[in-house]
Amino acid sequence: MSVEGVIDIRLGASAQDGDIGVQSKRPLEACRLLEHLSPSQALERVPVLFALCGKSQQRAALNALQAAGVDIDALGATDESILSEAFHEYLWRFLIDLPKALKRNPQLALFSDIRQLISQLSRTESGLRQALVQQLQQLIEEQVLGIELNTWCHLDRVGFEQWLESGESIICQLLRGVQGACRDGSVATKSVAL
């Protein structure tokens, strides 16, 4: 039960000057599919209706319920699922979509390993998570970034550029590929439907 539609994003030649357009062509059926449901029933249905960023959509629904005066603490609201979803989506773009766009092999095994750890984290009690978090961090540091996560998070612009230029991690290689494609003009402008 997904509410299909299209979001058209237009970036013109002068996008830096505001030549950008976004138009949603998604039908507004979701509202009717949530009528006459209890808050908890509606929250269960929202991620199913919105396949793209379902947890974020669920959080938006929680915010709407809170604004309407509903006690969301009783509904088991968690922002951790949103962070997990965002992390998953970024990794998908960097490890699968970006390599494909650059005509390179997607990093399916690495993506699968990281996804499995994220899934385990979501099912593990908070007191037992530390070992999984350390495994995930080590995997990200060694196979994605090529440097310690804390160091990477604190890079300034010069440090970031040095990391990008000299790093051998998969992300460095892919981002250098993007730089090269932008320089040589091989990046084509195309319409993307979401």
C-alpha positions in Angstrom: 0.0 0.0 0.0 2.2 2.8 -1.2 1.1 6.2 -2.4 3.0 6.6 -5.6 3.9 9.9 -7.2 6.7 11.9 -8.6 8.8 14.7 -7.2 10.3 16.8 -10.0 13.5 18.6 -9.1 14.8 21.1 -11.6 18.3 22.6 -11.3 18.9 25.2 -14.0 22.2 26.4 -15.3 22.3 29.2 -12.7 21.2 27.0 -9.8 23.5 29.1 -7.5 21.4 32.1 -8.3 18.2 30.4 -7.3 17.2 28.7 -10.6 15.8 25.7 -8.7 12.3 24.2 -8.8 10.6 21.5 -6.9 7.2 20.2 -7.7 5.4 17.3 -6.0 3.0 15.3 -8.1 2.2 12.9 -5.3 -1.6 12.3 -4.9 -2.9 13.4 -1.5 -4.6 10.0 -0.8 -2.5 9.5 2.4 -4.8 11.8 4.4 -7.8 9.7 3.6 -6.0 6.5 4.4 -5.3 7.7 7.9 -8.9 8.9 8.7 -10.7 7.3 11.6 -7.5 5.7 12.9 -6.2 6.0 16.5 -2.9 7.9 16.8 -0.9 4.6 17.3 -2.7 3.0 14.3 -1.9 6.0 12.1 1.8 5.9 13.2 2.0 2.3 12.2 0.6 3.0 8.8 2.6 6.1 7.9 5.9 4.3 7.1 4.1 1.8 4.9 2.5 4.6 2.9 5.7 6.5 2.3 8.4 4.1 1.1 10.9 6.9 0.8 12.1 7.9 4.3 9.2 6.2 6.1 10.7 6.7 9.5 11.2 10.4 8.9 7.6 10.6 7.7 6.6 8.8 10.9 8.5 11.4 12.9 6.7 14.2 11.0 3.4 12.5 12.0 4.5 12.3 15.6 5.3 16.0 15.5 1.8 16.7 14.1 0.2 14.6 16.8 2.3 16.5 19.5 1.2 19.8 18.0 -2.4 18.6 18.3 -1.9 17.9 22.0 -1.4 14.1 21.9 1.1 12.6 24.4 3.7 11.1 22.1 5.7 9.7 24.9 3.0 7.1 25.3 3.4 6.2 21.6 7.1 5.1 22.0 8.6 7.9 19.8 12.2 7.5 19.0 14.6 9.6 16.9 17.1 6.7 16.8 15.1 5.1 14.0 15.4 8.3 11.9 19.1 8.5 12.4 19.4 4.8 11.4 17.2 5.4 8.3 19.3 8.5 7.3 22.5 6.6 7.8 21.2 3.8 5.7 20.1 6.1 2.9 23.4 8.0 2.8 25.3 4.7 2.6 23.0 3.5 -0.2 23.8 6.6 -2.2 27.5 6.5 -1.6 28.1 2.7 -1.8 25.6 1.7 -4.5 24.2 4.6 -6.5 27.4 6.7 -6.8 29.6 3.9 -8.0 26.9 3.0 -10.6 26.7 6.6 -11.7 30.5 6.6 -12.2 30.3 3.3 -14.0 32.2 1.4 -11.2 31.2 -1.6 -9.2 28.8 -0.9 -6.4 30.1 -1.8 -3.0 27.3 -4.4 -2.2 29.2 -6.6 0.2 30.3 -3.6 2.3 26.8 -2.1 2.2 25.4 -5.4 3.3 27.8 -5.7 6.2 27.0 -2.2 7.5 23.3 -2.7 7.0 23.4 -6.0 8.9 25.1 -4.2 11.9 22.6 -1.4 11.8 19.8 -4.0 11.8 21.3 -5.8 14.8 21.6 -2.5 16.6 17.9 -1.8 16.2 17.1 -5.2 17.8 19.6 -5.1 20.6 18.9 -3.9 24.1 20.6 -0.6 24.9 23.0 -2.1 27.5 24.3 -4.6 25.0 24.9 -2.3 22.1 28.4 -1.0 22.8 30.1 -3.9 21.1 28.0 -3.5 18.0 28.6 0.3 17.9 32.3 -0.4 18.1 32.1 -2.9 15.3 30.1 -0.5 13.1 32.5 2.4 13.8 35.6 0.2 13.0 34.0 -0.9 9.7 33.2 2.7 8.8 36.7 3.9 9.7 38.6 1.1 8.0 36.5 0.5 4.8 34.5 3.7 4.2 36.5 6.7 5.5 40.0 5.3 5.8 40.6 7.4 9.0 39.2 7.5 12.5 35.6 8.8 12.6 36.4 11.4 15.3 39.3 12.7 13.3 37.1 12.9 10.1 34.3 14.7 11.9 36.7 17.4 13.0 38.4 18.0 9.7 38.4 21.6 8.6 38.3 22.5 4.9 42.0 22.1 4.3 42.1 18.8 6.2 39.1 17.6 4.3 40.7 18.5 1.0 43.9 16.7 2.0 42.0 13.6 3.1 40.1 13.6 -0.2 43.2 14.1 -2.3 45.4 11.5 -0.6 42.9 9.0 0.9 42.6 5.5 -0.5 39.2 4.7 1.0 36.3 3.9 -1.2 34.6 7.2 -0.4 37.8 9.2 -1.4 38.1 7.3 -4.6 34.4 7.9 -5.5 34.5 11.6 -4.6 37.6 12.1 -6.7 35.7 10.3 -9.5 32.9 12.9 -9.1 35.4 15.7 -9.2 36.9 14.3 -12.4 33.5 13.9 -14.0 32.6 17.5 -13.1 35.9 18.8 -14.5 35.7 16.9 -17.8 32.0 17.5 -18.3 31.0 13.9 -18.3 28.3 14.5 -15.7 25.0 14.7 -17.6 22.1 16.7 -16.5 19.0 14.6 -16.2 15.6 14.6 -14.6 15.3 12.3 -11.5 12.0 10.9 -10.4 11.6 10.1 -6.7 
